[in-house]
Amino acid sequence: MAPVKNLLPACGLYRTTKPLPGHEAELPAGMLVYFHNHSDSGLPVVIVPEHNIMNRWHFHGAGIPFRGLAWADSLMKLPAEGFFSLRKEFAFEGGSWPKGTLVQLGYNKSADPILFIAQVRANLEENDLFFADRGVSIPRDRLAMLEAVTVFAEPAAEGAHTTGTH
């Protein structure tokens, strides 16, 4: 028989599609979570987003363990937060961005995807890109128009706050 971990979805960002039994108030349907198919206890866990810095959620703590494999199967996998280019023009209420535009993908706590456009500030002395803290909603069914872009980051200073799970 295969280990339980092999029967579970991969670790990553998900949207809940139904409440977690026994934790309905903490984990209702339609919520952004980070899912781990393993933990120190051997059970899968979900972690709720704690705070958002630079359009990326941070997930802290041990998470909420659970036993229901059927609930894990109900999770909707989401693309990772990060940087993408548009495979085609993206039109939205109030404007559009052309094919090839560099964007940052983020989510709200309801796991609704949001795009943030890359901008160069006119009066900066450094060669930095800027991503606003307000973005444009994109329907989930249009996420396929995003192509992942590799962006290299400086190593974090010791003790610095980094994105992801802690």
NUBASE-443410 format. One record per residue: residue in three letters; x, y, z of N, C-alpha, C, O in turn. Coordinates in steps of 0.1 Angstrom, whole numbers, plus 5000, padded with zeros to 4 digits. Layout:
REM residues N
AlaXYZXYZXYZXYZ...
REM end
This chain:
REM residues 166
Met500849885000500050005000500950125000501950135007Ala500550234992501350354991501150435004500150435010Pro502250505008502150595019501150705017500950745005Val500450745027499350845026499850975019499151035011Lys501151015022501651135015501551125000501251224993Asn501751004995501650984980500250994975500051014963Leu499250984983497850994979497351144980496251174976Leu498151234986497751374988498251464977499251424970Pro497651574975498151674966499551724970499951704981Ala500251784961501551834963501451964973500452024973Cys502551994980502552104988502452234980502952234968Gly501752334985501652464977500452544981499752514991Leu500152644973499052734974497752664969497752604958Tyr496652674976495352624972494252714976494452804985Arg493152694970491852754974490952644980490752544973Thr490352664992489452574997488152574989487652684986Thr487552464986486252464979485152414989483952434985Lys485452365000484452335011485152355024486452345025Pro484452385035485052405048485752275053485352165050Leu486752295061487452185068486552135079486352215089Pro486052015079485251965090485851975104487051945105Gly485152035113485652055126486352195128486652235139His486552255116487252395116486552485107487252565100Glu485252475105484552555096484652705097484752775087Ala484852755109484952895111486352945107486453055101Glu487352865110488752905106489052875091489852955085Leu488452775086488752735072487452705064487152595062Pro486852815061485552805053485952775038487052775034Ala484952755030485152745015485552875010485152985015Gly486352874999486752994993487853075000487853195001Met488853005006489853075013491253025008491452915004Leu492153125008493553095004494253015015494153065027Val494952905012495652835022496952785016497152775004Tyr497952755025499152685021498952535026498752515038Phe499052445017498852305021500252235021501052245012His500452155032501552075034501051925035500251895043Asn501651835026501151705027501951615037501851495038His502651685046503351625057503551725068503351845067Ser503851665080504151755092504851665102505051545099Asp505351725113506051645123505151535128505651435133Ser503851565129502851455134502551345124501951245127Gly503051375111502751275101501451305093501151245083Leu500651395098499351435092499551555082500551635084Pro498751565072498751685064498251805072497551785081Val498751925068498252045075497952155065498452155054Val497152245069496852365061497152485070496952485082Ile497752585064498152705071497452825064497452835052Val496852915072496153025067497053145066498053155073Pro496853235056497753345054497653435066496653465072Glu498853485070498953575082499053725078498253805083His499953755069500053895065500653895051501253795046Asn500554005044500954025030502054135030501854245034Ile503154105024504254195022504654195007504954085002Met504654305001505054314987504254214978504754144969Asn502954214980501954134972502153984974501653914965Arg502853944984502953794987502553765001502853845011Trp501853655002501353615016502453545023503253475017His502353555036503253485045502453395054501353435059Phe502853275055502153175063503053125074504153075072His502553145086503353115098502653005107501452985106Gly503452935114502952845124502852705119503152665108Ala502452615128502352475126501252435116501352325110Gly500252515115499052475107498052395114498252355126Ile496952365107495852285113495952145106495752135094Pro496252045115496351905109494951855107493951895113Phe494851765097493551695095493751555089494851525085Arg492751475089492851335085492051305072492351205065Gly491151395068490251365057490951375043491151485038Leu491251265037491851265023490851325013491251395004Ala489551305015488551365006488551515007488451574996Trp488751575019488851715019490151765012490051865005Ala491251695013492451735006492251734991492651824984Asp491451634986491151624972490251734967490151764955Ser489551804977488651914973489452044971488852144966Leu490652054975491452174973491752204959491952114951Met491652334955491952374941493352434941493652534947Lys494252364933495652414932495652544925494952574915Leu496552634930496752774924498152784920499052724925Pro498352864909499752894905500452974917499753044924Ala501752944918502453014929502453164926502453214915Glu502553244937502753384936504053404930505053334933Gly504153514922505453534916505353624903504353694902Phe506353614895506453704883506153624870506553504869Phe505453694861504953624849504953734838505053854840Ser504953684825504653774814503353734808502953614810Leu502653824802501453794796501653734782502353784774Arg500953614780501053554767500253624756500553604744Lys499353704760498553784751498053904758498153914770Glu497453994751496954124757495954084768495153994766Phe495954164779494954144789494154274791494654374795Ala492854264787491954374788491154364800490754254804Phe490954474807490154474819489454614820489654704812Glu488454624829487654744830488654864833489354864843Gly488654954824489555074826490855064819491655164820Gly491154964811492354954804492754824798491954734798Ser494054814794494554684790496054694791496654804791Trp496754574791498154564791498554474779497854374777Pro499554514772499954434760500554304763501154284774Lys500554214753501254094753502754114757503354214753Gly503254034766504654044770504854124782505954134788Thr503854194787503954274799504354194811503854084813Leu505354244819505754184831504754214842504554334845Val504254104849503354124860503754044872504453944870Gln503154074883503353994895501953934899500954014899Leu501953804901500653744905500553734920501553684927Gly499453774925499153764940497753724941497053694932Tyr497353714954495953674957495453754969496153804977Asn494053754970493553814982493253684991493453574987Lys492753715003492453605013491353505008491253395013Ser490653544998489553454992490153384980489453314973Ala491453394978492153324967491753364954491953294944Asp491353494953491053554940492353604934493053684941Pro492753574922494053614917493953764913492953824909Ile495153834915495353974913496653994905497653934909Leu496654074895497954104888498354244891497554334892Phe499654254893500254384896501254414884502154324882Ile501154524878502054554866503454604871503554684880Ala504454564864505854614866505954754860505454784849Gln506554844868506754984864508155034867508754984877Val508655124859509955184862509555324867508855404860Arg510055364878509755494883510655594876511855574874Ala510055714873510855814865511955874873513055904867Asn511855894886512855974894513655884903514155934913Leu513955764900514755674908516155674903516455684891Glu517155674912518555664908519055524906520055494900Glu518255424911518555284910517755224898516655274895Asn518255114893517555044882516654944887516854824885Asp515554984894514654894900513254894893512854994888Leu512554784894511154774890510354794902510754754913Phe509154854900508254874911506954804908506454814896Phe506354744918505054684917504154744927504454744939Ala503054804923502154874932501454774941501554654939Asp500954834952500254744962498754724958498054664965Arg498354784947496954764942497154714928497954754920Gly496254614925496354544912495054534905494054604909Val494954444896493754424887493354274889494254184887Ser492154254892491654114893491754044879491454104869Ile492053924880492053834867491153714870491353654881Pro490253684861489453554864490353434864491353424857Arg490053344873490853214874491053144861492053084858Asp489953154853490053074840490953144830491153094819Arg491553264833492453324824493853314829494753384823Leu494153244840495453234845496453164835497653184836Ala495853084826496753014816497453114807498353084800Met496953244807497653344798498953394804499653474799Leu499353344816500553384823501653284820501453164821Glu502853334817504053254815505053284826505453404827Ala505453194834506353214845507653274840508153244829Val508153374847509453444845510353414856509953434868Thr511653384854512553364864513153504868513653584860Val513053534881513653664886514553624898514153554907Phe515753664897516753624907516653734918516553854916Ala516753684931516653764942517953764950518653664951Glu518253874956519453874965519153784977518053764981Pro520253714982520053634994519553725005519953835007Ala518653665013518053745025519153755035519953665038Ala519153865042520153885053519653795064518453765066Glu520653755072520253665084519253735092519353845096Gly518153655095517053705104516053795096515053835102Ala516253815083515353895076514053825074514053695073His512953895072511653835069511553805055511753885046Thr511353675052511153635038509753585035508953565045Thr509453565022508153515019507953365021508953295023Gly506753325020506453185021506053135034505353205042Thr506353015038505952955050507152955060508252945056His506752965073507852965083507352875094508052865104
REM end
